[in-house]
């Protein structure tokens, strides 16, 4: 990496925008530096599924030209960003991580792209994700570059499969009405029941599939009140394996602990990675965590987190359904914010579960996240669910929190809900609470909803909504087509070939639940309980705090995950990753994750602090996060694993907030 490029990519988004506005650096120079960085880190990070260098240089040149004419520049002038590939871009393939959308070219930009462009930001490319946002680790992206898995776009035939790109000669308004992020007239839950032939592998024992309890209760492993099966309840035995599959013997490096072969499969079906084998181990094609090539970056916004942490984007725009912004942010040492549902338009987002989906930023600092959110937020006439509430100056609110501290702020903690948290995470969280108290906040005890029931409700409701939203992929209008002698057969064959195993599993679950309205009613009741529980807790405090994840990191998987008896076990473990994040999703509340520590030993893995606020209280959350960031050494994590970062020496030093500098692994 050249000195000039190193200097540019080390700047925060706010610093870059200020420099471009002041004329001390040209937007084109910034774009070229980041494009070189993207190219040089592609093999190590795997963050992008496609890049847009010509578009980036054109947008950067437009910023420079506007400045030369004396025109005012936007708040993100010249800031290079990456976009999760579930957000549509005119003229650029959007596949949402799935082979069923391979080659699909949207005819228009989503609301997020338009707003980022209006703010002066420069699009570097599209970022990898778990297919349709359904994943916790980043390993379920099928749409990856050819050098990693040979998925190709454009009109292409392989056997009986046709990849059909969108016909750009069609009228844009007609195409808009059928794009994957929009609901068609008359489309409801019942319209999405799949005909036979769409079921996942391993579901031959009935509509419920292997992952469902044949007694007609919740999916196996998610039963309310049965924490021994759900791996996320309050009664989790601390001697058992962590929800990620970790054992408590060695939480610093994710090993299996004394007496257990680290190469053996986890109970979830995961296989521990061997960092000595190379960047990501055998068979791994997803994005890689810049902090440790032997650990996952988190999902589903995996490419977004890898790119920002690895200096291949200044900021990124992702989406969050159950934790898909916050979990990757925690895994990669970033600030990730899920706004109030409706605060940011979903127009142009390829839908997974519409009542849960949100769009938000991943950034290196709280200030950067605030700047991006201010550009994304606001009413959008193309999204009938977007809110009309005025958008405050989030950056100013964050700055006020940074300067004024937290005097008068009350933060609630449910200590009973911390059972089963990995020791390194528990230690970092305790230190974070001490820091918040030291900044002036009052820490109070609250009771939060049972995470096992929240996870169960999320699994059920998101699956039902996914059935409706993904019904539009039938081999006729978008992407992949496997032609047969009838529409039903074509749709069945296309979905069978185009959807990955995890997507199929959730669709089978959702279709089965559609036939059981009593179970849907129980899931809706559990959601209402979680929403009421959070509202009651927030009635006596300004924000709720917890770890973002119960474990510090999840090792990569060397082998393919077993597809039969261990599928349900992996599903339960993957859901449990969201045990601290999913309740806010169900309630539609704003939440963010920010760095609060690193594990001791090698590799040093980031640990995230999770904050949940009241409806439309993103500004207050950002102020609390900024005060915490200013009071801790972990703000130096913004410099990332490619430079000097702050690392905690010992647990006692962590409690005292002392740290030492060390040179992290180079990402370029």
N, C-alpha and C positions, 0 to 999 in steps of 0.2 A: 504494500500500500504506500503510495506517495505521501509526502508530508502534507501537501495541500489537501488531498482527499481525506487523510486522517483528521485534519483540522476541521473540515466541513462536516464529516459524519459524526464528529464528537459533539457538535452543537445541538442544543435542543431545538424543537420546532419553533418555540418562541424566539430564541436567539437568531435562528435562520431568517424568520420573517422580519425581525427588526433590522437585520443586516441588509436584506434585500431592499426594504423600504428606504433605508439610509443611503443606499447606493454603494456600500462598502464591499458588496459582493453581488455578482450578477446571478439571476435565477437560472440562466443557462449553465453557468459554471457549477452551480449546485446540482442541477439535474445530471450533468455529465459525471460528476463525482459519484453520485448515487447509482447511476446506471453502471459505471465501472464496478462499483461495490457489489451490486446485484449479480453481475456476471462472475466476479471473482469468488463469491460465496455460494454460488448456485449448487456446486457439488457437495458442499459441507452442510448447508442449511436446508436445501430442498424446499424453500418457502414458497416460491412462485410456480404456478402452473403455466403461465404465459406472461411475457413482458410486453410493454408498449413503448419502446424507445422513441419512435417517431412522434407519437402523440405527446410523450413527456417533453421532448425538446420543443415541440410546437407550443405547448401550453406555457413552458418557461419563457420562450421568446415573446409570447404575448404579454407576459408580466413585465418583462424588460421594456418592451415597446410602450406599454402604458405608463411606466415610470418616466421614460424619455419624453413623453408628451405632457408630463406634469399631472397626470390623472391620479386620483387617490387609489391606493392599492388595498387589497383585502387583508383581513387579519391573518391569513395563512399564505401570504404572498411568497411564491417560490418554494414552498415547503413540499418536498417529495413524500408521497404516501402510497401505501399499498391497499388494495381493495379485496375483501373476501369474495371468492368467486361465486357466491350466492347472490350477489348484487349485480344487476344487469348493466351492461355497457354497450352503447350503440357501436356496431361494427366490430366488436371484440367478442370472441366466443365466451359464453357463460355456461358452464357445465355443472355447477354446484357439486363438484366432486364425484359425479356419476357418469357411467358410460351411457346411460339412457339419454343424456343430453349432449353427448359428444357431437361437436360441430355446430351446435345451435348458436346463431348469431342474432342477438336482440336488435330490433330496429330503432331503439331509443335508449337513452340513459335513464337510470333510476333517479329518484329524488336526491339520494345521497351524493351521487356523482355530480349532479347539477349544482348542488349547494357547495360542494368542495371546490368545484371549478370557479364558482362565483366568488369564493373566498380567496382565490388565487393559488390554491394547492395544485400540485403537479402529479398526475397519475403515472406511477412506475409500472404497474401491471396488476394481474389478478393472482390472489393468494390461495394456497391449498386449504382444504377443509375436509373434515369427515363428511361422507356422502350425505347431502341434504341437511347437514348439521347434526346428524345422528351419530355421536361418538364422543368419548371422553378423553381420548389420548392422541388423536391425530394419525392413526394408522389405517383409517377406513376411507381414504381418498383413492378412488379408482382413476380419476382424471389427472394423471401425472405425466410429465414430459417423457418423450420416447426413450431417452437415455436411462430412464428408471423403470418404466413399465410399458412402453410401446402403445399407449392410447393415442390414436390419431384423430384429428378433426377433419372437417370437410366431407365431400361426397366420397364415400369409400365403401367398398364391398369386401366382406370377409366371410366366405361360406355363404350362408343364407341370410347374413345380417347386412343391412344397409344403414349407414350413417347419413341421415338426411338433414343438411343444414337448412336453416330458415330461408325461404325464398325472399330475397331482399326486394324483389320487384313488386311484392304485395303492398297493398295500401297500409301505411303505418297504423292508421286507426284500427283497421281490421286485425292487424297483428297484435296490437296492444290489448285488444279484448280477449286474446287467447294466450297471452304470455304467462309463463309459469308462476309469476308472483301475483296474479289477479284471480279473483273468483268469477266464475262464469255465472250468468243468470240462471237461477233455478238450481244451482249446485248446492247440495246440502250434505249432511253426513251420510244419509242413506244412499246417496248417489255414488258413493265411493266403495260399495261392497264389491269385492273382487270376485270374478268368476273363478271356477276351478282352474288350476294351472298356474296360479300366482303364488302358491304357498312356498314357504321357505323349506330348504332341505331339513329333514328331520321332523317334519310335521305329519307324517303318515299315520300317526296314532290319533288323528282327529283334528277338528278345526282348531282346537286350542293349541296344538303343537306341543313339543317337548317342554317348552318353558312355562306351561300353564298347569295349574293344579287340577287334576281330573275331577275333584270334588266340587268344582265350580266356584272356588274362592279366588283370591287375587293370584297373579302370576307367582309361581313358586319362587321363594326367596324374598318376596316383598310383603309377606303377610303382616298386617298391622298387629302390633303388640308382640310379635315373635322376632325379637332382635337376634336370636341365635341363628335365624335364617336370613334376615335382612341385612346383617352386617352394618347396620347404621343406627340401630335404636339405642336408647339410653342404657339398656342393660347389657351392652356388648361386653363380654368378658375381656378385660385388658390383656389376658394371657393369650388370647386367640390371635389369629392373623389380622393384620390391618385391613381395612376395606379395600385397599389397593392390591392386596396380596402380600404385603410386607409382613414380616414377623418382627416382634419387638426386640429381638436380640441385638440388632445393629441398625438403629434408625438413622445414623449419620450417613450411611452410604447405601441404604436400601437393600442390604444383603439379607439372606434368609435367617441369620442368627445362628447361634451355636448348635452344632449337631445336625444341621440341615444342609443338604447339598445345594449350593446356590444355582446350580444349573437345572435343578428339577422344576417341574411346572408348579406354579402357584395354584392354590385352590380355585382361582378364577379361570385357570387355563393358561395364564401368562407364563412365559418362560423368561427367566432372568437374562438380561443382556450381558455380553462379555465385552467391555470397552476395548480390550486388547485386540478384538477381531476387526476393528475398523470403525468407520464413522457411525454406523448404526446397526451392525450385526447382520446376519444372514436373513434375507427376505424382507427387510424393512424398507419401505419405499416412501413413507410419509416424511413430513418435515422433521427436523432434528432440533433438539434443545441446545442452544448455543452454550449453555453452562456445562452440559455433559452430554456427549454423543451417545452415552449409554442409557440415557433417560428420555422419556417422552416429553414433548413440549406442551402437552395438554390439548384438549379439543373442546368444541369443534373448530374454533378459530386458531388452529395450530400454525398455519402459515403466517398469519398476522402476527402472532407472538414471536415466532422464530425470526421473522424479518425485522421487527422493531428492536428486539433484543440483540440481534446479530448485526445491526447497523446497515441493513439492506432496505430500510425505510425509516423516515423520521417519525412517522406515526402511521397507524393503520385504522381502517374502519371495518369492524366485524359485526357479527350478530350474536345474540344471546337468547337462548330459549330456556334452558335450565341452569346455565352456568358457563356457556360457551365463550364468553369474553373473560369472565372473572377467573376461571380455572386456568386457562393458558397464561393469563397475566401473572397469576401466582407462581406457576411453574417456571416462568422465564424472568421473574423479577421486574415486572412492569406494573403500571397503573392501568386497570381495566374497569370501565364504567358501563353498567347497564342502567339506562334511564328509566323513568316512569313509563309504563306501557302507554303509548300514544304521544309521548313527548317528541319522539323523532318519527318521521314518516316511514312507513314500510312499503311505500310504492316503489316497485322495482326489486323488492326482496323476494327471492324464490322461496315460497312458503313451506314451512315444516308444520308448525302448530300455531295457527294465527292468533289465538288468544294469549299466547306466551311469547311469541317472537318479538324481539326488539333489536334495534341497531344502535351501536355505540362505539366509542373510541378505545384503542389500546395505545398507550404512550409511555414515554420514559419518565415523565414527571407529572405531578398533579396539575401544574400550570398548563402543560401541553394538552392534557386531557380536557381541561376546562375550555381551552381555546377551540378545540375541535368540536366539543359538544355545543358550544355557542353557535357554531356554523351549521350544525346538523339540525338543531332543535327548531321547533316552530310548526305552526299549522300548515298543512298541505292539502289543497282541495282535491288532489288525486287519491288521498287516503281518508276515507270517511271516518276512520277511528282516530285520526290525529287530533290532538287537543288544541284549543284556541287560546290557552293561557299564555300571557306574555312571557318572553324569554329574558331572564335577567342577565346581567354581565357576570358570567361565571368566573372569568379570570380575575375580576376585581374582588369578588367574594372570596376566592381562594387566597388572593394576596392579603385580604383583611385577616383571614384566619392565620396566615403565616406570621403576620406582624403582631396581632392582638392576642394570640393564644386561645385557650379554651375556657377561660373563666366564665362561669354561668352555664356551661354546657354539661348535660347529663348523658351518660352513656350506659346502656343496659347490657348486662352479661348474664347468660344462663349457664352457670358453672356445672349444673347437673347434666347439661347436654354435652359436656366435653369428654364423657366417658369413651375410652377407646382411642383417644387421639395419640398419635405417635409422640414419644417423649420430647424429641427435638422441637416439634411443633408446639407442644404444650409449654415448653420453656420459653420459646420465642413469643408466644401469645401472652404469657405472664409478664414478660419484659415490656411488651407493647402496652399492656394496661397500665403498668407503672409509668411509662412515658406519657401516656394520655393524662394520667392523674397529675404528673409533674407539670404538665402544660396548663393545668387549671381545671380539668374536667372532673366531675363527680362520677364515680363508678358505682352503680347500683345493681342489685340482684333483680332479675326478672325471670319469668317462666315462659319459655318459647314452645311452639307447637312441636309435637313428636316428629322427628325427622323421618322415621320409618313410614308413618302414615302419609307425610308430605311426598316422599319419594314414590309411594304406591299410587297416590292420586296423580302425580305428574306422569308416571309411566302409562297409566291408563288413559288419561285425557289427551296427552300428546299423541298417543298411538291412534286414537279415534280421529283426531283432527288430521293426522297425517294421511289416513285412508282417504279422506275427502280431498285434501290438497293434492295428493299424488295420483288421483284418479285421472287427471288430464294427460298423463303419459301413456298413450295407447298405441304408439307406433304410426300415427297418422299425422300429427301436427308438429311434433318436436323430436329432434335427435334420432335415436336408434329406431329401426324398424326391422322386424323379423317377419317377412310376409308369409301368410298362410292363406287358406282358401275361404276364410270368413273373417269378419271384423273381430268377433270374440276370440277366435283362435290366434289372430295376429296380435291382438292386445295381450293375450296370455303369454304367447311366446316372447314378445318384446319385453314384457315386464320380467319374465323369468330370466332372460338373458341380460337385461339392462340394469336391474336393481341388484345391489350387493346383498350379502347375507344378512347384515344387521338391519337394513331397510326392509327386507322381506319379513324378518322376524317381527318387526314393529307393525307392519301392515297386517300380518296374520293375527297378531294380538288385537289390533284395532278393529278388524273385521269381525272377529269373534265377539268382542265387547259390544259392537253395534247390535248384535243379536241378543244381548243380555242387558236390557235397559235398567234392571235392578242394580247391576254392578256399576253402570255409568252413574246412576243416582248416588251410590255410595262414594264414588270417586269425587263427584261434585260436592257432596257433603263434606268430605275430607278437605277439599280445597277451601270451602267456606270456613271450616274450622281453623285451618292454617291462616287464612286471611284475618279472621277475627282475633286469633291469638297474637299475631304481629301488631294489629291495631291496638289491642289492649296493652301490650308491652310498650309500644311507642306513645301511649297516652301519658306515661310517666317519665319519659326520657326523650332526648333528641335524636338518638341513633342507637343501634344495636351492634355489638361487636362480637366477633368470633374468629377463629381461623378460617381461611378460605377453603382449605382442604385438610383432612385429618392426617395426611401423610405428606412428608416433604418432597417425595418424588416417586415416580413409578418407572421401573426399569423397562427398557424396550423388549420386544418379543422377538426372539430369534426364529421361531417357527410359526407357521400359520396356527391360528387358534383352532382347537378341535371344534368340529361342527355338530357333534351329537350330544352326548351326555354332559359335556362341560360347557355347552353354550349357555344354559340357564345360569350356571355358576358365574361365568364371566359377566353376563348381563347384570346380575345382582351386584357384583363388585364394581362394575362400571357405573351403575346408578348411584352406588354409595359414595363415589367421588363427589357427587353433588349434594351431599347431605346437609352442608351448611349454606348452599346457594339456592336450593330449589324453592324454599318457602317464599322468598322474596319474589321469585318468578310467578308463583301461583297467585300471589297477592297483587302483582303488577306494580311493586314498589321499586324505587331506585336503590341501587346497591353498587359498591365498588370494591375492588381489591387493590391493595398497594403493598409494596415490600415491607416486611418487618424483621427480616433476619436471613441468615444463611446457616446451613448445617455446618458442624465442625467436621474436619477430616476432608478427604478428597473422594469424589468431587464435591465442591461446595455447591449446594442446591438452594435456590431462593425459597423463602417461606412467605406466605401471603396473609395479610390482615384483612378481614372482611367487615365492611360497614354497611348497614341497611338503614335507610332514612324514611321519613314520611313521604307521602305522595307529593310529587313535584318539589321535593326538598333537595334536589341535586346540588344546589348552591351551598347549602349547609353541609352536606356530605363532603363536598370539595374543600370547604373551609376547615373542617375537622381533619381531613386527610393532609391538607397543606400544613396545618399546625404540627401534626405528627411528623410529617416529612422534614420539617425544619428543625425539629427537636431531636432527631435521631441521625446516626451515621448512615442509615440505610438509604438516605437520599443519594449517596454516592453510587448506589446500584444503577442510577440513571446512566452512568458511564459504561456500564455493561461489562460482559465477560471479555471484551476485546481490549480493555485497557485496565487502568487501576480501579479496583473495586474495594469495598470495605468488607472485611471478613472477621467474624467473631472468633476470638482465640479459644475461649473456654466458656462453659455455661456461667461461671461466676462473673466473667467479664461481660457476658451478654446482659446479665441482670444489672450490672453497673453502667451499661451502655458504652463500654470501652471497646475499641477495635483497633486493628492494625491494617496497614495497606499491604496489598500483594498484587503481583501482576497475574491477571487471569489468563486463560488460554486465548490465543489469538483466533479471531474469526476471519481474518483476511490475510 
